[in-house]
Amino acid sequence: MTVRTIGSPVTQEMVRRALEGRQVNIINPLVALLLLISLLASLAILVVLLWDVVAKSLPVWEGRGWSVITNDLSPRPAETGMIQGILGSVMLTGIVVVLSFPLGVAAAIYLEEYARDTRITRLLVANIRNLAGVPSIVYGLLGLSVFVKLILEGLAGQVSGRTLIAGGLTLSMLVLSIMVITTQEALRAVPLAIREASFGVGATPWQTIRHHVLPVASPAIFTGSVLALARAFGESAPLLLAGAVLSTFFAAPEGTSLIDLVLEEKYTALPIIIYNWSRQPQQEYVALTAAAIVALLVILLVVNAGAILARDALERRNRM
Amino acid sequence: MGRNMLDTSVSLDLSGDRRRLRRERTIRWLFLSAGVFTILVSVAIVLSLVGEAVTFLQSIASEIDEGLGSLIADGWFPRRDRFDLRTIIWHTLAVSIIAMLVATPLGLGAAVYLSEYAKPGVRRVLKPVLEILAGIPSVVLGYFALRFITPDILRNLWDGTQQSNLMAAGIGVGILIIPLVSSVSEDAMQAVPRALREASYGLGAKKWHTSLRVVFPAALSGIVASLILGLSRAIGETMVVAIAAGATGGSLLQLNPLYGGQTMTGAMASLAIGSDQVAGGVAAFQSLFFVGLLLFLMTLVLNIGSERLVRRFRQRY
C-alpha cells in the first residue's frame, strides 16, 4: 500500500520549510560565536599579559637568581633588589588589617543587625557606597593632607610625616568601605531563622551575633577581607601621595625598633618599586620590573588561593 | 478556709539584668560609632580637598600675573604657573573614551555569553578568568601598556607612535574595567525574570533573538549603570596613565592618541613624585588638590547616576 500525500512535491517542500524555519540558521551560531569570542578575548589578554611578563623576567631569574628578591635597593641595576618593597608592603597590609578589619566588621554589623530603616541609616549606607567609588588617588590626597601634614608633621611635630604609619592609615581608609560592603553581604547571607531561634530562647542581640550569626558568616567575612587586603597590597596611587619614597628607603640603622620603624622611618612598597622601575630609561630595568611584577603576582596568587582554601576548610568545619 | 487571694500573686521583674542591659547598650553604641566613623572619612576627604583647592585659587588669583586666567593657558605646566584645565580634562576624556571602546564590547559580550549562553561547566571555567583579571593590580597593566601594547602592537600599526601615548594607556585602562562592566551587567541580566525568556521562546523566537532583543533591553538600565561605573573607574584610574601616557612635568593640549599627554590623574601622580621638592611655581602643590576635587566631583556624579539606575532596575522587577 502506498502512502498518499496531499499536493505536489513542491508544495510539500514549501510546507516543510515553513514549519522548520529557514534551511540554514546562520544568525544563531554566529551570535553565540561572537559572544564567546568577546569572552575569550579577556582570556587571551590575561594569557598574553602573564606570558609577556614572565618571559621578560626570565633573564633576571637566570642571571641573578634569588638576589633580585633579597637585595636592598641600589642605584645600580645589577645589584638592586626588592626586599624593602616586600617588607614595606607586608607591614602596610598589617596596619590595614589592624585598623580596617575591626572597624569595617563593626560598621557592617551595625548596619545589618542593629540599624532600623531611618534617615541616618540610609545616609550611612549611601556614604559607604560612595566611599567605595572614590578614586584611589583621592584617598592619597586625604592621607597627604590629614595624616602626613596635619597629624604627623603638625600635631606630632615630625620632620617628615611620610612614614609607614601614614601610608598604612591611608590604605586603611581606602579598604574600609570595601570591608564594610563584603561583610554586609556575608551577614545578609545568614538565614533569618538562626537569629529568630536565638531570640526565641531569650538571647540578647549581642549574644545572637556573637554565638550564632558571626560563626556562620565568618568564612565569607574572612575571604572577603583577604580579597580586600590583596587589593591594598597591590595599590600604589595613594602611596605616591601619602609618602612612599621612590628611590631610597629604610635607611634606618640596624637595631631600630619596630615601633620607630613604623612611626618615623621612610618606607617603600612593592607596587611603588614596580612603578619606579618601569619609568627608568635603562634597558636592564625592563626585565627587573617584570621580575618585580612576577613576585607581586605570585604573592597575590598565594594569598588568594590560601584564602579560598581556608574558607572551604572553615565551611566544612561549620557543617559538622 | 479564709485564704487570701493576694498571697498567691507573684511579682516578676521583667526589665532584665541591669548589667547585661548596660553591656548590650555599650556594644550597640560601639558598632554605631564605627558606622559614624565612615562618615567622618567622607567629611575629611571633602574638607581637605576643598580647603586646599580654595587656597590654590586664592594664590593663583593674587600671586600670578594672569590670575585665574592661568586656568586657561597654553598647556598644563604647574611648575611654570600654567594650569590649563582644558588640557588635562581633554586628555582624561580621550583615555576614557578609548578605554570604553575596549571595555564595552568585550565586557558586554562576555556578560551576555555568561548570563544567557554558557553551560554551567563552561561558566565554571571562564568566569574565574574575569575574576583573575579583576585582581591584577593597575601598575601591572601600566607596565603591560608601556612594554607590550605600545612596542608590539601600536608601533606595528602606526609608525609614528610615541613611546608614551594616550592610546596604550586607554587600552590598558579598558582591560582593567572589563571585569567591572561584565560583572555588573551580568547581574542585571540575571535579574531579568525567567518568564520574559519563556514568553519569547513561546512566541517562536530564537536564542539570539531572546538574548539580544528581549533580555538585553530588559536589563538596559543595569547595563547602562555598568558602563557609567566603568567610565567613572576609567576617569579615576591613575597608575596605568602615569606609567603609559607619559609627559612627566607637563604637556600641551593635543588630541592625537598616538602622542603622550597628561591626564588629570597623570598630572596628580607626576606632581606627587616631585612634591618633596616643589621647585618653582607658587601653587604647584595646591593644584594637586584642585585637580583632586574636580576628579572627586566627576566620579561622584557618575557613581550616584549609576546607583540611581540600578535602583530603578531593582524596583521594576
Contacts between the chains, C-beta under 8 A, distances in Angstrom:
chain1	res1	chain2	res2	distance
A	25	B	206	7.0
A	27	B	206	7.3
A	27	B	208	5.6
A	28	B	206	5.4
A	28	B	207	5.6
A	28	B	208	5.2
A	30	B	208	8.0
A	31	B	207	7.8
A	31	B	208	3.8
A	31	B	211	7.3
A	31	B	212	6.8
A	32	B	113	7.8
A	32	B	117	5.7
A	32	B	207	7.4
A	32	B	208	7.2
A	34	B	109	6.8
A	35	B	109	5.0
A	35	B	110	7.7
A	35	B	112	5.3
A	35	B	113	3.9
A	35	B	117	6.0
A	36	B	113	5.7
A	36	B	117	7.3
A	37	B	109	7.4
A	38	B	105	6.0
A	38	B	106	5.0
A	38	B	108	7.7
A	38	B	109	2.6
A	38	B	110	5.5
A	38	B	113	7.0
A	39	B	106	8.0
A	39	B	109	6.4
A	39	B	110	4.0
A	39	B	113	4.8
A	39	B	114	6.9
A	39	B	126	5.8
A	39	B	129	7.8
A	40	B	126	8.0
A	41	B	106	5.3
A	41	B	109	8.0
A	42	B	106	6.1
A	42	B	110	6.1
A	42	B	129	5.8
A	42	B	130	5.9
A	42	B	133	5.8
A	42	B	178	5.6
A	42	B	179	7.8
A	42	B	182	7.9
A	43	B	126	7.0
A	43	B	129	4.8
A	45	B	133	7.3
A	45	B	175	5.7
A	46	B	129	6.0
A	46	B	132	6.3
A	46	B	133	5.4
A	46	B	136	8.0
A	48	B	148	7.4
A	49	B	136	7.4
A	49	B	140	7.4
A	49	B	141	7.7
A	49	B	144	5.2
A	49	B	148	7.6
A	52	B	144	6.7
A	52	B	147	7.6
A	52	B	148	5.0
A	53	B	140	7.3
A	53	B	143	7.5
A	53	B	144	7.3
A	56	B	147	7.0
A	102	B	34	7.8
A	103	B	34	5.1
A	103	B	37	6.1
A	104	B	34	7.9
A	106	B	30	6.5
A	106	B	31	4.9
A	106	B	34	3.5
A	106	B	35	7.7
A	107	B	31	7.1
A	107	B	34	4.2
A	107	B	35	4.4
A	107	B	37	7.1
A	107	B	38	5.8
A	109	B	31	5.2
A	110	B	28	7.7
A	110	B	31	3.7
A	110	B	32	5.3
A	110	B	34	6.4
A	110	B	35	4.6
A	111	B	35	6.3
A	113	B	31	7.9
A	114	B	28	5.6
A	114	B	31	6.1
A	114	B	32	7.2
A	115	B	35	7.7
A	123	B	39	7.3
A	124	B	35	5.0
A	124	B	36	7.7
A	124	B	38	6.8
A	124	B	39	6.8
A	126	B	307	8.0
A	127	B	38	5.9
A	127	B	39	5.4
A	127	B	42	5.4
A	128	B	38	5.5
A	129	B	303	7.6
A	129	B	307	6.4
A	130	B	42	7.1
A	130	B	300	6.5
A	130	B	303	6.1
A	130	B	304	7.3
A	131	B	38	6.4
A	131	B	41	6.3
A	131	B	42	6.1
A	133	B	229	7.6
A	133	B	232	6.3
A	133	B	299	6.1
A	133	B	300	7.5
A	133	B	303	3.8
A	134	B	45	6.8
A	134	B	236	7.8
A	134	B	296	6.6
A	134	B	299	6.7
A	134	B	300	7.8
A	135	B	233	8.0
A	135	B	235	7.5
A	135	B	236	2.6
A	135	B	237	7.4
A	135	B	238	7.1
A	135	B	265	7.2
A	135	B	295	6.0
A	135	B	296	7.5
A	135	B	299	5.7
A	136	B	236	7.3
A	136	B	238	6.8
A	137	B	236	6.9
A	137	B	238	4.5
A	137	B	265	5.7
A	137	B	268	5.7
A	137	B	269	7.2
A	137	B	292	7.1
A	137	B	295	7.4
A	138	B	45	6.5
A	138	B	49	7.4
A	138	B	236	7.4
A	138	B	292	5.5
A	138	B	295	6.4
A	138	B	296	5.2
A	139	B	45	7.6
A	140	B	272	7.1
A	141	B	45	7.7
A	141	B	48	6.5
A	141	B	49	6.3
A	141	B	52	8.0
A	141	B	268	8.0
A	141	B	288	6.8
A	141	B	289	5.9
A	141	B	292	4.5
A	142	B	41	7.7
A	142	B	44	6.0
A	142	B	45	4.9
A	142	B	48	5.8
A	144	B	272	7.9
A	144	B	275	8.0
A	144	B	288	8.0
A	145	B	48	3.8
A	145	B	51	7.6
A	145	B	52	6.3
A	145	B	289	7.2
A	146	B	44	5.6
A	146	B	48	5.8
A	173	B	41	5.4
A	176	B	38	6.5
A	176	B	41	6.8
A	177	B	38	6.8
A	180	B	38	6.8
A	204	B	20	6.5
A	204	B	24	5.2
A	205	B	24	6.4
A	205	B	28	7.2
A	206	B	23	7.2
A	206	B	24	5.5
A	206	B	27	4.8
A	206	B	28	7.8
A	227	B	135	7.7
A	230	B	135	6.5
A	231	B	135	8.0
A	234	B	135	8.0
A	234	B	136	7.8
A	234	B	137	3.0
A	234	B	138	7.7
A	234	B	139	7.3
A	234	B	140	7.8
A	235	B	137	7.1
A	236	B	137	7.3
A	236	B	138	7.5
A	236	B	139	5.3
A	236	B	239	5.6
A	237	B	138	7.6
A	237	B	238	3.8
A	237	B	239	5.6
A	237	B	242	7.7
A	237	B	265	7.5
A	237	B	269	6.9
A	240	B	238	7.9
A	240	B	242	7.9
A	240	B	269	5.7
A	240	B	272	4.5
A	240	B	273	6.6
A	241	B	268	7.6
A	241	B	272	4.6
A	241	B	275	7.7
A	241	B	288	7.7
A	245	B	276	7.9
A	246	B	273	6.3
A	271	B	137	5.9
A	271	B	139	4.8
A	271	B	239	7.7
A	274	B	139	4.7
A	274	B	140	7.3
A	274	B	143	6.7
A	275	B	139	5.3
A	275	B	142	7.3
A	275	B	239	6.4
A	275	B	242	7.1
A	275	B	243	6.5
A	278	B	139	7.4
A	278	B	142	6.5
A	278	B	143	4.8
A	278	B	146	6.2
A	278	B	147	7.6
A	278	B	243	5.2
A	279	B	243	6.7
A	279	B	248	7.9
A	286	B	147	6.1
A	289	B	143	5.7
A	289	B	147	7.7
A	290	B	143	7.5
A	290	B	147	7.8
A	293	B	139	7.7
A	293	B	140	5.3
A	293	B	143	6.1
A	296	B	137	6.6
A	296	B	140	7.1
A	297	B	136	7.4
A	297	B	140	7.0
A	300	B	135	6.5
A	300	B	137	7.6
A	304	B	135	6.7
